[in-house]
Amino acid sequence: MEKDHVIIVAHDQVFGIGRANKLPWHIKSDLKFFQKTTSEVPPDVLQGGSKQNALIMGRNTWQSLPEAYRPLSKRQNIVLTTNDSFFLPEGVFRARSFTEAMQSISADNPKIFVIGGASVYKEAINMDTFGTLHVTEVEGIYACDTFFPEYKSIFELVESSPLQIESNYRFRFKTYARKK
């Protein structure tokens, strides 16, 4: 079975994704969307087993996760780092490169998600095997120091939610597919 390779990100109007290794917004419904999307395994794939999706992330993304939520539960966490002495808890896989991360993923992992940061996103966006892109597009421009790569020449919009409003944030959930 061909794996479903997915990139998931939240960005502002100029592709900003972070500031000082933190999200520049706190949108609970986006966090719930992320958790549900990256955790969900189709029932026909489960077939009585306990299969988990794989998440590939850079070391900074790992460190940006609140400690209480590391590792992200019900998902295989793969952290890219060349620092062999960087502590990772038992069960979290260390990969020295994106290629090594991809090779470490078991046939038991139904989906592969890239969840950040910028350099990991850039690598995934340039790989044809990542065919789906989930974007939470936050209106406005935030003082970001980290950016998602340009993708609209590579992916086409296939679905968009109505405008969502939470606290002072206005955003849409969008799904893109790689252009053929």
Secondary structure, DSSP 8 states (H G I E B T S, - for coil): ---EEEEEEEE-TT-EEEBTTB-S---HHHHHHHHHHHH---HHHHTTS---EEEEEEHHHHHHS-GGG-S-TTEEEEEE-S-TTS---TT-EEESSHHHHHHH--TT--EEEE---HHHHHHHHT-TTEEEEEEEEESS----SEE----TTTEEEEEE---EEETTEEEEEEEEEE--
